[in-house]
Amino acid sequence: MNFEFKNKTAIVTGATRGIGKSIAIELAKNGCNIIFTYKSSSSQANETENEIKKYGVKCKSFQTDVANFEEAKNVVETVVTEFGKIDILINSAGITKDTLLMRMKEVDFQNVIDTNLKGVFNYTNAVAKFMLSARSGKIINITSVVGITGNAGQSNYAASKAGIIGFTKSIAKEFASRNIQVNSIAPGFIETDMTRDLNEEQKKLILEKIPMKRIASPTEIANVVCFLASDFANYITGQTICVDGGMVM
Protein backbone atom coordinates (compact mmCIF):
# COMPACT_ATOMS: atom_id res chain seq x y z
CA MET A 1 0.00 0.00 0.00
CA ASN A 2 1.53 3.31 -1.13
CA PHE A 3 0.56 6.43 0.78
CA GLU A 4 0.50 9.71 -1.10
CA PHE A 5 1.02 12.87 0.93
CA LYS A 6 2.72 15.06 -1.67
CA ASN A 7 1.92 18.75 -1.13
CA LYS A 8 0.22 17.95 2.17
CA THR A 9 1.24 19.49 5.47
CA ALA A 10 1.22 17.80 8.87
CA ILE A 11 1.79 19.02 12.40
CA VAL A 12 3.26 16.40 14.74
CA THR A 13 3.57 17.29 18.40
CA GLY A 14 6.43 15.84 20.43
CA ALA A 15 8.47 14.50 17.52
CA THR A 16 12.10 14.48 18.65
CA ARG A 17 12.10 10.86 19.82
CA GLY A 18 10.11 7.65 20.09
CA ILE A 19 6.72 7.32 18.43
CA GLY A 20 6.41 10.99 17.49
CA LYS A 21 9.72 11.00 15.63
CA SER A 22 8.85 7.81 13.75
CA ILE A 23 5.50 9.27 12.73
CA ALA A 24 7.12 12.44 11.40
CA ILE A 25 9.72 10.47 9.43
CA GLU A 26 7.23 8.02 7.91
CA LEU A 27 4.95 10.84 6.80
CA ALA A 28 7.97 12.61 5.29
CA LYS A 29 9.01 9.44 3.44
CA ASN A 30 5.62 9.57 1.76
CA GLY A 31 5.99 13.19 0.65
CA CYS A 32 4.38 15.11 3.51
CA ASN A 33 5.73 18.47 4.67
CA ILE A 34 6.35 18.29 8.41
CA ILE A 35 6.00 20.79 11.21
CA PHE A 36 6.86 19.37 14.60
CA THR A 37 7.01 20.60 18.17
CA TYR A 38 9.41 19.81 20.95
CA LYS A 39 9.85 21.07 24.49
CA SER A 40 13.47 20.79 25.57
CA SER A 41 16.23 19.32 23.38
CA SER A 42 17.29 21.60 20.52
CA SER A 43 19.98 19.12 19.47
CA GLN A 44 17.41 16.31 19.09
CA ALA A 45 15.14 18.70 17.19
CA ASN A 46 17.93 19.61 14.76
CA GLU A 47 18.71 15.92 14.26
CA THR A 48 15.06 15.14 13.54
CA GLU A 49 14.73 18.08 11.18
CA ASN A 50 17.80 16.99 9.22
CA GLU A 51 16.48 13.43 8.94
CA ILE A 52 13.13 14.66 7.64
CA LYS A 53 14.67 16.99 5.06
CA LYS A 54 16.54 14.04 3.51
CA TYR A 55 13.23 13.06 1.92
CA GLY A 56 12.96 16.31 -0.03
CA VAL A 57 10.09 17.80 1.97
CA LYS A 58 9.74 21.06 3.85
CA CYS A 59 10.26 20.94 7.60
CA LYS A 60 10.03 23.41 10.45
CA SER A 61 10.26 22.87 14.20
CA PHE A 62 8.92 24.87 17.14
CA GLN A 63 10.21 24.76 20.71
CA THR A 64 7.02 25.07 22.71
CA ASP A 65 4.92 23.60 25.51
CA VAL A 66 1.85 21.81 24.15
CA ALA A 67 0.09 22.53 27.45
CA ASN A 68 0.13 26.26 26.65
CA PHE A 69 -3.04 27.27 24.79
CA GLU A 70 -1.69 30.52 23.35
CA GLU A 71 1.54 28.92 22.17
CA ALA A 72 -0.44 26.23 20.33
CA LYS A 73 -2.54 28.91 18.64
CA ASN A 74 0.58 30.83 17.61
CA VAL A 75 2.26 27.71 16.18
CA VAL A 76 -0.78 26.82 14.09
CA GLU A 77 -1.27 30.36 12.79
CA THR A 78 2.41 30.56 11.83
CA VAL A 79 2.13 27.24 9.98
CA VAL A 80 -0.91 28.41 8.03
CA THR A 81 0.86 31.66 7.12
CA GLU A 82 4.04 29.91 5.94
CA PHE A 83 2.65 26.68 4.48
CA GLY A 84 -0.82 27.83 3.43
CA LYS A 85 -2.79 25.03 5.09
CA ILE A 86 -2.85 22.17 7.58
CA ASP A 87 -4.01 18.81 6.26
CA ILE A 88 -3.02 16.51 9.12
CA LEU A 89 -2.64 16.91 12.88
CA ILE A 90 -0.92 14.23 14.94
CA ASN A 91 -1.19 14.77 18.69
CA SER A 92 1.62 12.58 20.03
CA ALA A 93 3.32 14.64 22.76
CA GLY A 94 3.11 12.99 26.16
CA ILE A 95 4.81 12.56 29.53
CA THR A 96 4.64 10.16 32.47
CA LYS A 97 4.94 10.79 36.20
CA ASP A 98 4.32 7.29 37.53
CA THR A 99 3.69 6.49 41.17
CA LEU A 100 0.99 4.98 43.36
CA LEU A 101 -1.93 7.26 44.18
CA MET A 102 -1.02 7.66 47.86
CA ARG A 103 2.42 8.95 46.84
CA MET A 104 1.28 11.07 43.92
CA LYS A 105 1.68 14.81 44.26
CA GLU A 106 -0.95 17.13 42.88
CA VAL A 107 1.59 18.69 40.52
CA ASP A 108 2.41 15.24 39.08
CA PHE A 109 -1.25 14.61 38.32
CA GLN A 110 -1.80 18.09 36.89
CA ASN A 111 1.30 18.13 34.68
CA VAL A 112 0.40 14.81 33.03
CA ILE A 113 -3.18 15.93 32.39
CA ASP A 114 -2.04 19.30 31.06
CA THR A 115 0.49 17.84 28.62
CA ASN A 116 -1.23 14.64 27.54
CA LEU A 117 -4.89 15.70 27.46
CA LYS A 118 -5.02 19.50 27.42
CA GLY A 119 -2.26 19.49 24.80
CA VAL A 120 -4.56 17.48 22.51
CA PHE A 121 -7.35 19.98 23.13
CA ASN A 122 -5.04 22.95 22.49
CA TYR A 123 -3.82 21.83 19.07
CA THR A 124 -7.17 20.41 17.94
CA ASN A 125 -8.86 23.65 18.92
CA ALA A 126 -6.18 25.66 17.10
CA VAL A 127 -6.43 23.76 13.79
CA ALA A 128 -10.21 23.40 13.88
CA LYS A 129 -11.21 26.64 12.14
CA PHE A 130 -8.75 26.04 9.30
CA MET A 131 -9.81 22.44 8.71
CA LEU A 132 -13.51 23.28 9.04
CA SER A 133 -13.10 26.10 6.52
CA ALA A 134 -11.28 23.78 4.10
CA ARG A 135 -13.87 21.04 4.73
CA SER A 136 -11.02 18.56 4.91
CA GLY A 137 -8.57 17.18 7.44
CA LYS A 138 -7.23 14.28 9.45
CA ILE A 139 -6.66 14.36 13.20
CA ILE A 140 -4.96 11.41 14.86
CA ASN A 141 -4.44 11.28 18.61
CA ILE A 142 -1.93 8.96 20.27
CA THR A 143 -3.54 7.44 23.34
CA SER A 144 -2.48 4.16 25.03
CA VAL A 145 -3.83 0.75 25.94
CA VAL A 146 -3.48 2.00 29.53
CA GLY A 147 -6.32 4.41 28.75
CA ILE A 148 -8.50 1.35 28.11
CA THR A 149 -7.30 -1.06 30.81
CA GLY A 150 -5.91 1.22 33.52
CA ASN A 151 -2.64 0.41 35.27
CA ALA A 152 -1.53 0.52 38.89
CA GLY A 153 0.88 3.37 39.48
CA GLN A 154 -0.32 5.26 36.41
CA SER A 155 -3.64 6.77 37.47
CA ASN A 156 -2.67 10.19 36.09
CA TYR A 157 -1.40 8.77 32.79
CA ALA A 158 -4.37 6.41 32.41
CA ALA A 159 -6.81 9.24 33.10
CA SER A 160 -5.16 11.44 30.48
CA LYS A 161 -5.15 8.68 27.86
CA ALA A 162 -8.75 7.65 28.59
CA GLY A 163 -9.68 11.30 28.24
CA ILE A 164 -8.11 11.37 24.77
CA ILE A 165 -10.35 8.49 23.68
CA GLY A 166 -13.49 10.30 24.82
CA PHE A 167 -12.29 13.55 23.28
CA THR A 168 -11.58 11.79 19.98
CA LYS A 169 -15.09 10.34 19.77
CA SER A 170 -16.71 13.67 20.60
CA ILE A 171 -14.73 15.71 18.08
CA ALA A 172 -15.24 13.02 15.42
CA LYS A 173 -18.99 13.54 15.79
CA GLU A 174 -18.64 17.32 15.66
CA PHE A 175 -16.41 17.34 12.56
CA ALA A 176 -17.80 14.42 10.53
CA SER A 177 -20.13 16.50 8.38
CA ARG A 178 -17.18 18.69 7.30
CA ASN A 179 -15.19 15.73 5.92
CA ILE A 180 -12.72 15.72 8.83
CA GLN A 181 -11.84 12.31 10.26
CA VAL A 182 -10.70 12.08 13.88
CA ASN A 183 -9.26 8.84 15.25
CA SER A 184 -6.90 7.63 17.95
CA ILE A 185 -4.26 4.94 18.18
CA ALA A 186 -3.60 3.02 21.40
CA PRO A 187 -0.08 1.57 21.37
CA GLY A 188 0.89 -1.25 23.68
CA PHE A 189 4.52 -1.81 24.65
CA ILE A 190 6.84 -0.10 22.19
CA GLU A 191 10.62 -0.14 21.78
CA THR A 192 11.61 3.18 23.35
CA ASP A 193 14.37 4.47 25.61
CA MET A 194 12.27 3.37 28.59
CA THR A 195 11.68 -0.23 27.47
CA ARG A 196 15.29 -0.64 26.37
CA ASP A 197 16.38 0.01 29.96
CA LEU A 198 14.26 -2.83 31.38
CA ASN A 199 16.06 -5.88 32.76
CA GLU A 200 15.44 -9.38 31.41
CA GLU A 201 12.98 -10.30 34.17
CA GLN A 202 10.93 -7.16 33.52
CA LYS A 203 10.92 -7.86 29.78
CA LYS A 204 9.81 -11.44 30.42
CA LEU A 205 6.84 -10.26 32.49
CA ILE A 206 5.83 -7.87 29.71
CA LEU A 207 6.05 -10.47 26.97
CA GLU A 208 3.82 -12.82 28.98
CA LYS A 209 1.01 -10.27 28.55
CA ILE A 210 1.40 -10.03 24.76
CA PRO A 211 -0.02 -12.87 22.63
CA MET A 212 2.43 -12.05 19.83
CA LYS A 213 5.33 -12.34 22.32
CA ARG A 214 7.22 -9.29 21.14
CA ILE A 215 7.39 -5.54 21.64
CA ALA A 216 6.46 -3.30 18.71
CA SER A 217 8.77 -0.87 16.96
CA PRO A 218 7.75 2.81 16.78
CA THR A 219 7.55 2.41 12.98
CA GLU A 220 4.68 -0.07 13.39
CA ILE A 221 2.69 2.69 15.10
CA ALA A 222 3.72 5.21 12.45
CA ASN A 223 2.48 2.92 9.67
CA VAL A 224 -1.01 2.88 11.19
CA VAL A 225 -0.87 6.67 11.48
CA CYS A 226 -0.02 6.90 7.78
CA PHE A 227 -3.00 4.71 6.95
CA LEU A 228 -5.42 6.80 9.01
CA ALA A 229 -3.97 10.01 7.57
CA SER A 230 -4.39 8.75 4.00
CA ASP A 231 -7.36 8.66 1.63
CA PHE A 232 -7.61 4.90 2.29
CA ALA A 233 -9.20 5.80 5.66
CA ASN A 234 -11.70 8.41 4.48
CA TYR A 235 -14.66 6.45 5.91
CA ILE A 236 -13.09 5.76 9.32
CA THR A 237 -13.75 8.20 12.16
CA GLY A 238 -14.22 8.14 15.93
CA GLN A 239 -12.24 4.92 16.30
CA THR A 240 -9.51 3.83 18.69
CA ILE A 241 -7.19 1.30 17.09
CA CYS A 242 -5.10 -0.81 19.45
CA VAL A 243 -1.64 -1.58 18.10
CA ASP A 244 -0.58 -3.90 20.89
CA GLY A 245 0.14 -7.40 19.59
CA GLY A 246 -3.20 -8.59 20.95
CA MET A 247 -2.59 -7.53 24.54
CA VAL A 248 -5.93 -5.85 25.20
CA MET A 249 -8.19 -8.34 23.37
Solvent accessible surface area in square Angstrom, and as a share of the most:
residue,aa,sasa,rsa
1,M,154,0.69
2,N,140,0.72
3,F,35,0.14
4,E,121,0.54
5,F,1,0.00
6,K,142,0.60
7,N,107,0.55
8,K,56,0.24
9,T,2,0.01
10,A,0,0.00
11,I,0,0.00
12,V,0,0.00
13,T,3,0.02
14,G,26,0.25
15,A,0,0.00
16,T,17,0.10
17,R,147,0.54
18,G,29,0.28
19,I,32,0.16
20,G,4,0.04
21,K,36,0.15
22,S,20,0.13
23,I,0,0.00
24,A,0,0.00
25,I,23,0.12
26,E,22,0.10
27,L,0,0.00
28,A,1,0.00
29,K,102,0.43
30,N,38,0.20
31,G,23,0.22
32,C,0,0.00
33,N,22,0.12
34,I,0,0.00
35,I,0,0.00
36,F,0,0.00
37,T,1,0.01
38,Y,27,0.10
39,K,133,0.56
40,S,92,0.59
41,S,32,0.21
42,S,54,0.35
43,S,81,0.52
44,Q,69,0.31
45,A,1,0.01
46,N,87,0.44
47,E,94,0.42
48,T,0,0.00
49,E,31,0.14
50,N,93,0.48
51,E,50,0.22
52,I,0,0.00
53,K,99,0.42
54,K,159,0.68
55,Y,93,0.35
56,G,72,0.69
57,V,18,0.11
58,K,132,0.56
59,C,14,0.09
60,K,65,0.27
61,S,30,0.19
62,F,35,0.14
63,Q,104,0.46
64,T,16,0.09
65,D,45,0.23
66,V,12,0.07
67,A,21,0.16
68,N,60,0.31
69,F,76,0.32
70,E,98,0.44
71,E,63,0.28
72,A,0,0.00
73,K,83,0.35
74,N,85,0.44
75,V,7,0.04
76,V,1,0.00
77,E,62,0.28
78,T,45,0.26
79,V,0,0.00
80,V,31,0.18
81,T,116,0.68
82,E,98,0.44
83,F,41,0.17
84,G,56,0.53
85,K,87,0.37
86,I,9,0.05
87,D,27,0.14
88,I,1,0.01
89,L,0,0.00
90,I,0,0.00
91,N,5,0.02
92,S,18,0.12
93,A,19,0.15
94,G,39,0.38
95,I,59,0.30
96,T,60,0.35
97,K,89,0.38
98,D,73,0.38
99,T,36,0.21
100,L,91,0.45
101,L,124,0.62
102,M,182,0.81
103,R,178,0.65
104,M,26,0.12
105,K,136,0.58
106,E,147,0.66
107,V,81,0.47
108,D,31,0.16
109,F,81,0.34
110,Q,84,0.38
111,N,58,0.30
112,V,0,0.00
113,I,32,0.16
114,D,38,0.19
115,T,17,0.10
116,N,0,0.00
117,L,45,0.23
118,K,73,0.31
119,G,4,0.04
120,V,5,0.03
121,F,84,0.35
122,N,0,0.00
123,Y,0,0.00
124,T,3,0.02
125,N,69,0.35
126,A,13,0.10
127,V,0,0.00
128,A,16,0.12
129,K,119,0.51
130,F,53,0.22
131,M,1,0.00
132,L,47,0.23
133,S,93,0.60
134,A,69,0.54
135,R,133,0.49
136,S,54,0.35
137,G,6,0.05
138,K,16,0.07
139,I,0,0.00
140,I,2,0.01
141,N,0,0.00
142,I,11,0.05
143,T,2,0.01
144,S,9,0.06
145,V,7,0.04
146,V,21,0.12
147,G,12,0.12
148,I,80,0.41
149,T,87,0.50
150,G,35,0.33
151,N,79,0.40
152,A,93,0.72
153,G,17,0.16
154,Q,24,0.11
155,S,48,0.31
156,N,0,0.00
157,Y,35,0.13
158,A,13,0.10
159,A,43,0.34
160,S,0,0.00
161,K,9,0.04
162,A,44,0.34
163,G,25,0.24
164,I,2,0.01
165,I,24,0.12
166,G,37,0.35
167,F,39,0.16
168,T,0,0.00
169,K,95,0.40
170,S,58,0.37
171,I,20,0.10
172,A,4,0.03
173,K,169,0.71
174,E,114,0.51
175,F,15,0.06
176,A,51,0.40
177,S,94,0.61
178,R,92,0.34
179,N,82,0.42
180,I,1,0.00
181,Q,16,0.07
182,V,0,0.00
183,N,2,0.01
184,S,0,0.00
185,I,0,0.00
186,A,0,0.00
187,P,8,0.05
188,G,16,0.15
189,F,62,0.26
190,I,10,0.05
191,E,78,0.35
192,T,31,0.18
193,D,75,0.39
194,M,126,0.56
195,T,8,0.05
196,R,148,0.54
197,D,124,0.64
198,L,42,0.21
199,N,86,0.44
200,E,132,0.59
201,E,104,0.47
202,Q,78,0.35
203,K,59,0.25
204,K,118,0.50
205,L,93,0.46
206,I,18,0.09
207,L,55,0.28
208,E,103,0.46
209,K,123,0.52
210,I,4,0.02
211,P,70,0.44
212,M,116,0.52
213,K,117,0.49
214,R,112,0.41
215,I,28,0.14
216,A,15,0.12
217,S,33,0.22
218,P,23,0.14
219,T,55,0.32
220,E,56,0.25
221,I,0,0.00
222,A,0,0.00
223,N,70,0.36
224,V,33,0.19
225,V,0,0.00
226,C,1,0.01
227,F,56,0.23
228,L,1,0.01
229,A,1,0.01
230,S,3,0.02
231,D,98,0.51
232,F,113,0.47
233,A,0,0.00
234,N,73,0.38
235,Y,217,0.82
236,I,50,0.25
237,T,47,0.28
238,G,11,0.11
239,Q,91,0.40
240,T,37,0.21
241,I,53,0.27
242,C,50,0.30
243,V,27,0.16
244,D,17,0.09
245,G,23,0.22
246,G,18,0.17
247,M,45,0.20
248,V,44,0.25
249,M,191,0.85
